Amino acid sequence: MSLPARTLVLAAVVAVASSPTHAYLKIGTSFGSDALSLKWRPGTVAYFVSTSGSEDVSPDELQAAVARGFERWNTVATAEVDFRFGGFVSNAPFDADDVNTIGFADRPELDRVLASTGLTYDTRTGEVLEADIFFNSAFDWSGSEAAQPGRFDLEAIATHEAGHFLGLGHSALGETERVPSGGRRLIASAAVMFPIAFGPGNISGRALRADDIAGVSDIYPRSRFRQSSGSIQGRITKGGRGVFGAHVVAFNLRTQDLVGNFTLDDNGGFVIAGLTPGLYVVRVEPLDDGELSSFFDGVEPDDVAFSPRFHDRIVVVPAGGTSELVDVAVEGR
């Protein structure tokens, strides 16, 4: 049997950023003409916590906070995931040792990166082979279940990184405001997978939202999830040509949940899956002041110069199926 072709992909959460945006993405790769989502083989996946720690948080406190983060994903009713603590190790994260290691690393040069997840995967199948998470001990951390003034919430960041560990990319459902230093502060978020963290002393980023749940359920669907949920599909154009990288958001009129995605090909096509059946408002917007590298690896939208626009009709999402095609023509600005 041939050995898997291995490669590593990184995802990070940052403390400050330059933009508000919206949506969820899956971490993916391609093999030949096939697009593959990175995912684990079915069954229980063990992760291990490094004893090399931080002055702020003991290994036991780190393990407890990480376990609470993973448990939020484990208990999503529509997803089939099971990630469990396997024990303490002396290994450091990113040692390339075939051990899923979570721990602290002192990286003061990464002055905006609170944590990062690395996934090693089989390039032919997309199967994840190993994943590590490091938390940057250059920041002040709290492993407490209660908010601690002046310290970043380890549990919230662990929940975000656990999402990457499962194969989710960044959501963009969040709102920021500029700060005097020139960066941005997160003031509201509708997804754990938003790439910007709440500031020190804030524990608001722990609870999974509709966008997170749709994403993990799309990768690891529980039995009959496909039959009980629906999707919206369509095309975004400008001047008759497809728009790559437009952001499309679906708003459920009954639950008020937001779930989104991007147009991910040059034809402007998009699909928003994992939706509760019902009536939706669809809005299209550009990523004109976003950190595009947080969402697109190695390729960026070539046209963000258009005005936001709502689809002119309410969209019906059926159970076990998809909507009528949603075609939205945006205009330049």
N, C-alpha and C positions, 0 to 999 in steps of 0.2 A: 504494500500500500504506500503510495507516495505521501510525503510529508506536506502539510499545508503551507502555502506561501503566506508568510506573516508580514504584517505592516502595522504601524502605530499611528493613531490619530489622537489629537489632543483637543480638549474643550476646557474653557476656563470661565470663572465668574469674577467680575471685577468690582472694585469698590466705587469707582466713579466712571462716568461715560459722557458722551457728547450728544446723546439723542434719546427721544422717546420713540417707540415703534410698537408693533403688534404681531403675534402668531406663534405656531409651533412648527418645528421641523424635526425630521428623523435624521440621525447620522447615517450616512450611506456610502456606498462605493459602487463601482461598476465592474462587471466581468464580461468581456466581449460586448454584446449588445444588451445585456441584462443589467437593470438597475437593482441593487440589493440593499436592503435595510440591515444595519448591523444589529444582531440579536444573539442572545444566548441559546444554547441547546435546551430543550424542555427539561425541567427537573429542578431540584434544589441547587443553588449556587452558593458556595461558601466564600465569605470574605474574612480577612484577618486584620487585626489591628496592631500596629507597630508600637512597641514599648518605648521607642525613641520619641520623646514627647516635647512638650512646651512648658515654659515656666508657669503659664496660666492654667493649663488643663492637664490633669493626670491621665494615664492610659485608661483607667477605669471610667473616668468622666468622658473621655473621647469615645470609648466603646458604647457607653450608654446613649450619648447624643447621636452617634451614627446609627445605632439600632433603632432609635425612635424615628430617624429619618427614613430608613429602609422600610420600616413597618408601615408607614403611610402608603408606600407603593404596593406593599404586599397585600394590603387590605382593600385595594380598589376592586369593587365587586365585578367589574366587567373585564378584568385583566387576569391572566394566569401567570403570576410571577411568585417566586419564593426565594428570597435572598436572606441568608442566615449567617450569624457570627460563628466563625470556625475556631477562634482562639487567638491568643496573643503571639506575636513573632518579634524577633529582633531585627528582621529585615527592614530596610527603608523602602518607601514607595519608589517605583520606577527602577528597581534593581534588575529587571528582566530575568526573574527567577521562577516564572510560571506560578507565582503566588499572588492572589488578589489582595494587595496590601494597601491599607489605609493608615495614614499617619501624618505627622508634622514634618516640615522641612523649612529651614531658615533661608528664605530667598529675598533679602532686602532689596535687591536690584529690581525685583518685580513689584514695584511700589504701587501698582493698581490691581494686582492679582491676589485675591483672597485665597483661592483654591483652584485646583486643576485636576481633571480626570484624563487618564490615558487609556485607550482601548487598543489592544493588540488583537487582530482578527485575521481570519483566513480570507485572502483576497479573492478566492474562487467562489466562496459560498456566502460570505458576510458573517459567518459564525464567529462570535467573540471568543477568544481563547484565554485572554487575561485582561484584567482591568485594575488600575491603581488610582488612588486619590491622594493628593497631598494638600494639606492646609498650611498656609504660609505663616510660620510662627513670628514673622516680622511684625504682624498685626497683634493687637490686644484682643484676646478671645474670652468668651464665657461658655462653659459647658453646663451651666445651670438651666433648669427648666423655667426659671423666672428671668425676667429682663435684668441685665446688669448695666448700669450707666457707663458709657465710655468704652464698652466692649462689644465686638461683633458676636452675633448669635451663632454659635457653632451648630446648633440643631437645624436652623434654617438653611445654612450653607450646606450642611451634610445632606439635607433633603434634596436640594438642588443638584448636588454632585451625584447623588444616588440616581437621579433621573438620567444624567449622562451615562452612568454606569450601566443602566438598562438599555441605552441606545438612543435616547432623545437628544436632539439638538436644542438650540435656544428658542424660546418663545419671545415675542416682542410685545406682549400685552402689558404695557407699563407706561407710566407717565413720570417725567423728570422735570426738574427746574434747574436753571443755571445757578452756580454759586460763584462768589467773588474770585475764587482761585482759577476759574475758567473751565472747570469740569461741570458735572451735573449731579444733582442729588435726587434719588428716587423718592417720589412722594406718593405713588399709588401703583399697585400691580395687580393684574388679574391672572397671573400664572407664576408658579414656583420657578418655572424654567426661564423667566426673564433674566437676561444676562447681567443686570445691575443689581447689587445688593442694597437692602435697606441699611441705613447708617448705624453706628454703634448705639446700643441700648434699645434697639427695636427688634421685637420678635414676631412681627407681622407676617414674615415670609415663610411660615411653616406649613400652612394648609394648602393642600392640592386644590386646584380650581378646574373648571370644565375643560380648559385647553390642555392642561396636563393629563387629565383623565382620558380625554379623547386620544391623545398621543400614545400613551402607554397601552391603551386598549387596542389601538390600531396595530401595534407591533406584536403584542401578546394577547390576542383576543380569546376570551373565555368562550366556552361552548354557547352557540346561538347568539353571540354578540353581533355578528354580521347580519343575522336575520332580524334582530331587534333594533338595530341602528340604521341610519341612512347617510347619504352624502349629497353634497352639492358639487356639480362640475360645470365648467364653462370655459370661456376664453376672454381675455382682456386684450383689446387692440387700441392702437393709436394711429390714425391716418391709414387704416386698413391693414396695418402690420401688427403682429403679435408683440406684446410687451413682456420681456423677461424680468422677473424680480418684482413685479407689482405685488402689493400686499392686499389680500382679500380676506375680509372678516365677515363671519356670519353671526347675527344676533337673534337669539330665540325670543320671540315675542311673548311667550308664556313664562319661561324660566328666567329670562334676561341673561342667560349664559352667553359668553363670547367664545368662539372657536375660530381659528383662522389658519391660513396657509399662504404660500406664495405661488405665483406663476413660475414654473420651473423649467420651461422650455422656450425656444425662440418663437413658437407659435402662440405664446401667451396662454397656454392651457393650465388649468388648475383643478385640483380636487380637494375638498374639505371633507374628511371622513370622520366616522365615529360620532355622528350627530344624533341627538334625541329627535325622533320624528316630530314634525310640527311645522309651524310657519316661521319664516326667517326673513330678516332684512339683510341685504348684502351690500357692503361698502367696499370700494376699491380706493387705495391710497398709495402714493409713492414712498419709497424709502429715501427721501431727499435730504434728510439731515440725520441719518442713522449711522451707527458704526457697522458698515456693511460687512466687514470681516467677521462680525459676530454671527452672521447668518449664512454667508456664502464663502466657501473655502476655495480660494484660487480663482474664482470667477465672480464678477460683480455685475449688477444690473447696468446696462448701457444707456438706459433712458429713465431718469427719475423726474424729468421736467414735465409733469402733467398734474392737473388739478384733481383732488379727490372727487369721487362720484358715487352716488347710490344707484343700484339697479332700480329700474323704474317700476318694478312689480314685486309684490310679496312672493317669496319662493317657498314652494311646498316640498318638504322632505318626507318621503314615505319610509315606512319600516321595511328593511331588507332591500332597498333599492336606492336609486339616485333621482335627483330633481331633473326637471327639464333643463336643457342647456341654458346656462346663464351667460349671455354675451353682453359685455359692457364696453362701449367705445369711449375712451377717455380723451380729453382735449389738452393740448399743450398749454403751457403758461410761461 
